[in-house]
Amino acid sequence: MKLRIKGNSIRLRLTKSDVQKLAQTGNVIETTQIGKGKFKYELQTSNQDSLQALLHDDIITVYIPKSFAVNWHENDVVGIDNQVPLSDGNFLYILVEKDFVCLDETVEDQSDNYENPNQVC
């Protein structure tokens, strides 16, 4: 699972095995060690109807509707998104999507990514 953050935007991209694990266990978590600390981000199923997010103890948790996640590995739906209102009147945009193979050259391992339906990346 990859995380991209820019401003008030969170984007998670999941490989095939991530999507499968989410359906089976209800949770996918990644950890990045930075110095002596660890930064974690996770995707967890919930009974809510839309994507939500919470930051607590250096962990970003994105909650995805269980009704969406349980069959996601069996369909062609690319992803799900939501605009979450914030207390200051702004919004947090959350996008969770399947990770497609990039069609241009890249050095990262893409063997567990979904086939790219597009002609350009």
C-alpha positions in Angstrom: 0.0 0.0 0.0 1.3 3.4 -0.9 0.5 6.7 0.7 0.5 10.1 -1.0 -0.3 13.2 1.0 -0.5 16.8 -0.4 -2.2 19.5 1.5 -5.6 18.3 2.7 -5.5 15.3 0.5 -4.7 11.6 1.3 -4.4 9.0 -1.4 -3.9 5.3 -0.8 -3.0 2.9 -3.6 -3.4 -0.8 -3.0 -1.8 -3.8 -4.7 -3.8 -7.0 -5.5 -2.6 -8.6 -2.3 -3.4 -5.5 -0.2 -7.0 -5.5 -1.6 -7.3 -9.3 -0.9 -6.0 -8.8 2.6 -8.4 -6.0 3.3 -11.3 -8.2 2.3 -10.1 -11.1 4.4 -8.9 -9.3 7.6 -10.4 -5.9 7.4 -7.0 -4.2 7.8 -3.9 -3.3 5.9 -1.0 -1.4 7.7 2.4 -0.1 6.6 5.2 1.1 8.8 8.1 3.4 7.9 11.0 3.8 10.3 12.3 7.4 10.5 15.3 7.7 12.8 14.3 6.1 16.1 10.5 6.6 15.4 8.0 4.8 13.3 5.3 6.3 11.1 2.3 4.1 10.4 -0.6 4.3 8.1 -3.5 1.9 7.9 -6.7 1.1 6.0 -9.4 -0.4 8.2 -12.9 -1.5 7.4 -15.8 0.1 9.3 -19.6 0.1 9.3 -19.6 3.8 8.2 -21.0 4.6 4.8 -18.1 6.7 3.5 -14.3 7.1 3.8 -13.1 8.8 7.0 -9.7 9.4 8.5 -8.1 9.8 12.0 -4.6 10.8 13.1 -3.7 9.3 16.5 -0.4 8.5 18.1 1.6 9.0 14.8 -0.8 6.6 12.9 -3.0 7.7 10.1 -6.0 5.5 9.9 -8.3 5.6 6.9 -11.7 3.9 7.5 -13.3 2.3 4.4 -16.9 1.0 4.3 -16.8 -2.7 4.9 -19.7 -3.1 2.4 -17.3 -1.7 -0.3 -14.1 -3.6 0.8 -15.5 -7.1 1.2 -16.0 -7.6 -2.6 -13.6 -5.1 -4.0 -11.1 -7.7 -5.0 -13.7 -9.4 -7.1 -14.8 -6.5 -9.2 -13.5 -3.8 -11.6 -14.2 -0.8 -9.4 -11.0 1.3 -9.3 -11.6 3.1 -6.0 -13.7 5.2 -3.7 -13.3 8.8 -2.5 -14.8 11.3 -0.1 -14.6 14.9 0.9 -14.6 15.0 4.8 -15.6 18.3 6.4 -13.1 19.7 8.9 -13.8 21.9 11.9 -12.2 25.0 10.3 -14.6 24.8 7.3 -12.1 23.2 5.0 -12.3 19.6 3.6 -10.0 16.6 3.7 -10.1 14.7 0.4 -9.6 11.0 0.7 -9.0 8.6 -2.2 -8.4 4.9 -2.0 -7.7 3.1 -5.2 -6.2 0.0 -6.8 -2.6 0.5 -7.9 -2.1 0.0 -11.6 1.1 -0.9 -13.4 2.7 2.2 -14.7 3.3 2.2 -18.5 6.4 4.3 -18.5 9.7 3.2 -17.0 9.9 2.8 -13.3 12.3 1.1 -10.9 9.8 -0.1 -8.4 8.4 -3.6 -8.3 5.0 -3.6 -9.9 4.5 -7.4 -10.1 1.5 -7.2 -7.6 -0.2 -4.3 -9.3 -3.3 -4.4 -11.4 -3.1 -4.3 -15.2 -3.3 -0.7 -16.5 -6.4 -0.2 -18.6 -4.9 3.0 -20.1 -2.4 3.5 -22.9 -0.4 6.1 -21.0 0.6 6.5 -17.4 
